[in-house]
Amino acid sequence: MSNVGRQRPMTKFDVGAASLALLATGVIELAASTRGRSAVDAIGEIAVAVSPLPLVEWTIRLTGTTDKPLIRTVIVSAAATTAGLALGRSGPRAVRPAVATVASAAGIAAYVAGRKRLDAARSRQDALRAQVTVASPLADVSDGAEQWEHAEPLFTDVNRFYATDVNLRPPLVDVDDWQLELNGLRGDRGAVSYGELLALPLQERDALLACVHQRLGWDRLGYQRWTGIPVGDLFAAAGVELPADTTTVDLVMEAVDGYRQVLPLDEALDGGSWLVLGMDRKALSAAHGFPARVMTPGLVGQYSGVKWLRSLSLAPSGIETATWVGRGWPSDAVVPPPMARIDYPGEVGMPPRLPKRMLDVSPALTATGTAWAPAHGGVADVQIRLDGGVWTSAELANDLGPYAWRRWRAPLNLTQGRHELAVRCIAHDGTIQSGLSTNPFPNGTAGHHTLALNATATLLRPTPQPSRSAKIVPVESEKTSM
């Protein structure tokens, strides 16, 4: 028969079915929240676990800190859309528009109530965070840049400190039922309660932690004072013996949600892996890994350790596989490359709040920023460049050690019109920040943070000048980091 005159049947959408799916989703989420769980988050975590790595990377790049709310929105919307399309093909339904509206509103209200219940439980746990006592607290430190205008604070506020992980919602751990398990090579085992951990001779250290997804101009890193104990001391306190030869042994870290990280034991001990119980002299928040996490200075967060720690185990090298290594990331630990960031002018952030392409600025201003090179001995120099010209050294705040970031500032006297400002870091070991832009996978972001400026006289105002004038440094052949 001829197909002339035939039309392809239109796909129908059943609004009533979609509204009932919304209602069911909201009720299920509200019911799950009474047990401290989330059905939507569980689905989202499965989706992240099975998604191709390029899709995960693309989502992080596009959404920044809004990735988790976006995933939840997509899941709820997909449930309603799928129901509407699937049942729309099987004929009309008798759900009236008024009923559909009420069902949708009730579903959304139930979903919001469930999310609020979960957020309230997290807030209650965080509100109970107590001071963590150390025997010999570190003295307050200063890098001399406290009075610099527009400077990033030396220590990152805990509430602004980045928190990223594979969970859409941080696990809430009941410390009354929690113990940290330690497992040796010879079958020897130990377990330490939270109270016993707090009673150990805890120490403090100041260190920077950066995410492997830290891109140019992002704030997915921070500098804080951590409270904890070296991993080697923890094993000794638990009565679990470390092997005499650590070169053929891995330290396996596992979280309560099953997430795993693996480091060579000798690197963990030499690199100063810590069991961390507190930040800023208070117990960890839920988002940052309460009750305990492992942090290794000089490694990006993904390789540094795990949050919500459940166990530390010793295993022959190469037997255990880390979670993200199993997804395609390198087995060798990734370290942050030397990196410098322009904090002012503009605003540091992540999508969707990064600065716009062109910034209107005063011709006379002082640029400020931060730089870090924890795996390369710390920051020796920070240099800026205008319009592709000669690299000029900025004024640096005092050096607080390799695991600290270093604040910098530099005066700018611009002609009216458009300019390009770039910055780079030179580490103490001589490594110069690479100007070749790369994505985070597989070895971290590289390139120069660059801002496009439009100098206009309408914004001219007096600007405090640095105490030391910048010096001109000729461009040399670069030893770039990998």
C-alpha positions in Angstrom: 0.0 0.0 0.0 1.1 3.5 -0.6 2.3 5.7 2.3 1.2 8.8 0.5 -1.0 10.9 2.8 -0.1 9.0 5.9 1.2 11.0 8.9 3.5 9.7 11.5 1.6 9.5 14.8 2.5 12.1 17.3 4.1 11.1 20.6 1.6 12.0 23.3 2.6 13.2 26.8 0.3 12.2 29.7 0.4 15.1 32.1 -1.5 13.1 34.7 1.0 10.3 34.6 3.9 12.8 35.0 2.2 14.4 38.0 1.6 11.1 39.7 5.3 10.2 39.1 6.2 13.5 40.8 4.0 12.6 43.7 5.5 9.2 44.0 9.0 10.6 43.9 8.3 13.1 46.6 6.6 10.6 48.9 9.4 8.1 48.5 12.0 10.8 49.2 10.1 12.0 52.3 9.8 8.4 53.6 13.5 7.7 53.0 14.5 10.9 54.8 13.0 9.6 58.1 15.8 7.0 58.0 18.4 9.5 57.0 18.5 8.4 53.4 17.7 9.8 50.0 16.4 7.7 47.1 17.2 10.5 44.6 20.8 10.7 45.9 21.2 7.0 45.7 20.1 7.0 42.0 22.4 10.0 41.3 25.4 8.2 42.8 24.7 5.1 40.7 24.5 7.4 37.6 27.8 9.0 38.5 29.4 5.6 39.0 28.4 4.2 35.6 28.8 7.5 33.6 31.8 7.6 31.2 34.7 9.6 32.6 34.6 12.3 29.9 31.0 13.0 30.8 31.9 13.3 34.5 34.7 15.7 33.6 32.5 17.7 31.2 29.8 18.1 33.9 32.2 19.4 36.5 33.7 21.9 34.1 30.3 23.2 33.0 28.5 23.2 36.4 31.2 23.7 39.0 29.6 23.7 42.5 26.1 23.3 41.1 26.7 19.7 39.8 24.8 18.0 42.7 21.7 20.1 42.7 21.6 19.8 38.9 21.9 15.9 39.1 18.9 15.8 41.5 16.9 18.1 39.3 17.6 15.9 36.2 16.6 12.7 38.1 13.3 14.1 39.3 12.5 15.6 35.9 13.4 12.4 34.2 11.1 10.4 36.4 8.1 12.7 35.5 9.0 12.9 31.8 9.5 9.2 31.4 6.2 8.4 33.0 4.4 11.0 30.9 5.9 9.7 27.6 5.5 6.0 28.5 1.9 6.2 29.5 1.0 8.8 26.9 1.5 6.1 24.2 -1.1 3.8 25.6 -4.1 6.1 25.3 -5.8 8.9 27.2 -6.0 8.9 31.0 -8.8 10.2 33.2 -6.6 12.3 35.5 -8.2 15.8 35.4 -6.0 18.9 35.1 -6.9 20.0 38.6 -6.0 16.6 40.1 -2.7 16.7 38.1 -1.9 20.1 39.5 -2.6 19.1 43.1 -0.5 15.8 42.7 2.4 17.7 41.2 2.3 20.3 44.0 2.1 17.6 46.7 5.0 15.7 45.2 7.2 18.7 45.0 6.2 19.7 48.6 7.0 16.2 49.9 10.4 16.2 48.1 11.3 19.6 49.5 10.2 18.4 53.0 12.4 15.3 52.7 15.4 17.4 51.6 14.9 19.8 54.5 14.8 16.9 56.9 18.1 15.6 55.6 19.7 19.1 55.7 18.5 19.5 59.3 20.1 16.3 60.4 23.4 17.4 58.8 23.1 20.8 60.5 22.4 19.3 63.9 25.6 17.1 63.5 27.7 20.1 62.4 26.3 22.3 65.2 27.6 19.7 67.8 31.2 20.0 66.5 33.4 20.5 69.5 36.9 21.9 70.0 39.6 19.3 69.3 42.3 19.5 72.0 46.0 19.3 71.2 48.9 19.0 73.6 51.0 21.8 72.0 49.0 24.1 69.8 50.8 25.8 67.0 51.4 29.5 67.4 49.4 31.9 65.3 51.2 32.7 62.1 51.4 35.7 59.8 52.8 36.2 56.3 52.9 40.0 56.6 50.1 40.5 54.1 47.2 41.0 56.5 46.7 44.6 55.5 47.0 44.2 51.8 43.8 45.4 50.1 41.8 42.8 48.2 44.1 40.0 49.4 42.7 36.5 49.9 42.6 35.5 53.6 45.6 33.5 54.6 43.4 30.7 56.1 40.4 29.7 54.2 37.2 29.9 56.1 35.9 26.3 56.8 32.5 27.3 55.4 34.1 28.4 52.1 36.6 25.5 52.0 35.8 23.4 48.9 34.2 20.0 49.5 33.9 17.6 46.6 33.3 13.8 46.5 31.2 11.2 44.7 28.4 11.5 47.2 25.4 13.7 46.5 25.0 14.1 50.2 27.7 13.5 52.9 27.2 10.3 55.0 26.2 11.1 58.6 28.2 8.8 60.9 27.0 8.0 64.4 30.3 8.0 66.4 28.6 5.9 69.1 28.6 2.9 66.7 31.7 3.9 64.7 35.2 2.5 65.1 38.3 2.9 62.9 39.6 -0.5 61.9 43.3 -1.0 61.3 44.6 -4.2 59.6 48.2 -5.3 59.4 49.9 -7.6 56.9 50.1 -10.6 59.2 46.5 -10.7 60.2 47.0 -8.4 63.3 44.1 -6.1 63.7 43.1 -3.2 65.9 40.1 -0.9 66.4 40.0 2.6 67.8 36.8 4.5 68.9 36.3 8.2 68.3 36.8 8.9 72.0 40.1 7.0 71.9 41.2 8.9 68.9 40.5 12.2 70.6 42.6 11.1 73.6 45.7 10.4 71.5 48.6 13.0 71.5 47.1 15.0 68.6 49.1 17.6 66.7 48.5 20.6 64.4 49.8 21.4 60.9 49.0 24.1 58.4 48.6 22.8 54.9 47.0 23.5 51.5 44.6 21.0 49.9 43.7 21.3 46.2 41.2 19.3 44.2 42.4 17.5 41.1 39.7 19.5 39.2 41.1 22.8 40.2 41.1 24.8 37.0 42.6 28.2 36.2 40.9 30.9 38.4 38.8 28.4 40.3 38.6 28.1 44.2 38.6 24.4 44.5 41.4 24.6 47.0 42.1 26.1 50.5 44.7 26.5 53.2 43.8 25.5 56.7 45.0 24.3 60.1 44.5 20.6 60.5 44.4 18.6 63.7 45.4 14.9 63.7 48.1 12.4 64.1 50.6 10.8 61.6 49.3 7.5 60.2 52.4 5.7 61.4 51.8 6.8 65.0 48.2 5.7 64.7 49.2 2.2 63.7 51.5 2.1 66.7 48.8 3.3 69.1 46.5 0.6 67.8 49.1 -2.1 68.3 49.3 -3.0 64.6 52.8 -3.5 63.4 54.3 -1.8 60.4 56.6 -3.9 58.2 60.4 -3.2 58.3 60.4 -2.9 54.5 57.6 -0.5 53.4 58.6 -0.3 49.8 56.4 -3.3 48.7 53.4 -2.5 50.8 50.3 -0.3 50.1 48.2 1.7 52.5 44.5 1.0 51.6 42.0 3.6 52.9 38.3 2.8 52.8 35.4 5.1 53.6 32.0 4.1 55.1 30.5 4.4 51.6 33.0 2.0 50.1 35.2 4.6 48.4 38.8 3.6 48.3 42.2 5.2 47.9 45.5 3.4 47.8 49.0 4.9 48.4 52.4 3.2 48.6 53.1 2.9 52.3 56.5 4.4 52.1 55.2 7.4 50.3 52.4 7.8 52.8 54.8 7.7 55.7 57.5 9.9 54.1 54.9 12.3 52.7 53.3 12.8 56.0 49.9 11.2 55.6 47.7 12.2 58.6 44.6 10.9 60.2 42.7 14.2 60.5 40.0 14.8 63.1 39.6 18.6 62.9 39.9 21.8 60.9 40.4 25.2 62.4 40.6 23.5 65.9 37.1 22.1 65.6 35.9 18.6 64.8 35.4 17.9 61.1 32.0 18.8 59.6 30.0 16.2 57.8 31.0 17.7 54.4 34.7 17.5 55.3 34.7 13.9 56.5 33.4 13.6 60.1 34.5 11.7 62.1 37.9 11.2 60.5 39.7 11.5 57.1 43.2 11.0 55.8 45.1 14.0 54.3 48.5 13.8 52.6 50.1 17.2 51.9 51.5 17.6 48.4 48.9 15.4 46.7 45.7 16.5 45.1 42.6 15.7 47.2 41.6 12.7 45.1 44.9 11.0 45.9 45.5 12.6 49.3 43.1 10.3 51.2 39.5 9.5 52.0 36.8 11.2 54.0 34.4 9.4 56.4 37.1 6.9 57.1 36.2 3.3 58.1 39.4 1.4 57.8 43.2 1.6 57.2 44.7 -1.6 55.9 48.1 -2.8 54.7 48.3 -4.9 51.6 51.0 -6.2 49.2 51.7 -3.6 46.5 49.4 -3.7 43.5 46.7 -6.0 45.0 44.1 -3.3 45.8 42.7 -0.7 43.3 41.6 2.8 44.2 38.1 3.8 43.2 39.0 6.4 40.6 42.0 4.4 39.3 39.5 1.8 38.4 37.7 4.5 36.4 40.7 5.4 34.4 42.8 7.8 36.5 46.5 7.1 36.8 47.7 4.7 39.5 50.6 6.9 40.4 49.5 9.7 42.7 48.9 13.1 41.0 50.5 16.1 42.5 49.4 19.8 42.1 51.6 21.6 39.6 53.0 25.0 40.4 50.1 27.4 40.0 49.3 31.0 40.4 45.9 32.7 40.5 44.7 36.3 40.1 42.3 37.0 43.0 41.8 40.7 42.2 40.7 42.3 39.9 37.7 40.0 39.2 36.3 37.4 41.5 37.6 33.9 42.0 35.0 31.2 41.7 33.6 28.4 39.7 30.7 28.1 37.2 28.3 29.7 37.1 30.0 32.6 39.0 33.3 33.1 37.2 34.1 36.7 36.2 32.9 37.8 32.8 35.2 37.9 29.8 36.2 41.6 30.0 36.7 43.4 33.3 36.4 47.2 33.5 39.2 48.4 35.8 41.0 51.6 36.9 44.2 52.3 34.9 46.0 52.5 38.3 45.4 49.5 40.5 47.2 46.7 42.5 46.5 43.2 41.4 46.6 40.5 44.1 46.6 36.8 44.1 47.8 33.5 45.6 50.3 30.8 44.4 51.1 27.3 45.5 53.6 24.6 44.7 53.4 22.0 47.5 55.0 19.2 45.6 57.9 21.4 44.4 59.2 22.8 47.6 56.8 25.8 47.7 56.7 29.1 45.9 59.9 31.0 45.1 58.6 33.7 42.8 55.4 34.9 41.2 55.5 36.8 37.9 52.9 38.7 36.0 52.9 39.7 32.3 50.9 42.4 30.5 49.9 42.0 26.9 52.4 39.2 26.2 55.4 41.3 27.3 58.2 40.7 29.8 57.5 38.7 32.9 57.7 40.9 36.0 58.2 39.6 39.5 55.4 40.5 42.0 55.9 41.3 45.7 55.5 38.2 47.8 54.3 37.7 51.3 56.5 35.8 53.7 57.2 32.2 52.9 55.4 29.9 55.4 56.7 26.7 54.0 56.2 24.3 51.0 52.7 23.3 52.1 51.4 26.9 52.3 50.2 29.0 49.6 51.8 32.4 49.1 50.1 35.7 48.6 51.3 38.2 46.1 50.6 41.7 44.8 51.8 43.9 41.9 51.1 47.5 40.9 49.6 48.1 37.5 49.6 51.4 35.6 47.7 50.7 32.5 47.0 52.9 29.4 43.3 53.3 28.6 41.9 50.4 26.6 42.1 46.7 26.5 44.9 44.6 28.2 45.6 41.0 29.0 47.1 40.1 32.4 48.7 36.7 33.0 50.4 35.2 36.0 52.7 32.3 36.6 54.5 30.6 39.6 58.1 29.5 39.9 58.8 26.8 42.5 61.7 26.5 44.9 62.9 23.5 42.9 63.2 25.6 39.8 60.0 24.4 38.1 58.2 27.1 36.1 54.5 26.9 35.7 53.7 25.6 32.3 51.9 27.9 29.9 50.5 25.0 27.9 46.8 24.7 28.9 45.6 21.2 29.9 42.5 19.7 31.4 42.5 18.2 34.9 42.5 14.6 33.5 44.9 12.9 33.9 47.7 15.0 35.6 45.9 18.2 36.7 45.3 21.5 35.1 48.2 23.5 33.6 48.4 26.9 31.9 48.5 30.6 32.9 45.5 32.2 34.7 44.7 35.2 32.4 42.3 38.1 32.7 41.1 40.4 29.9 41.0 44.0 31.3 39.5 47.2 30.0 41.2 50.2 31.6 38.9 53.2 31.8 39.5 56.6 33.4 36.1 56.7 34.9 37.3 54.2 37.4 40.5 56.0 38.3 41.2 56.2 42.0 44.2 56.3 44.3 45.5 52.8 45.0 48.0 51.8 47.8 51.3 50.8 46.3 53.5 47.8 47.4 56.4 48.7 49.6 58.9 47.1 47.2 58.9 47.9 43.5 58.6 45.0 41.1 61.7 43.9 39.2 62.0 43.0 35.6 63.0 39.4 35.0 64.1 38.3 31.5 62.2 35.4 29.9 64.3 32.3 30.2 63.9 28.8 28.8 61.2 27.2 30.9 61.5 23.9 33.0 57.8 23.3 32.9 55.9 20.9 35.2 54.2 17.9 33.9 
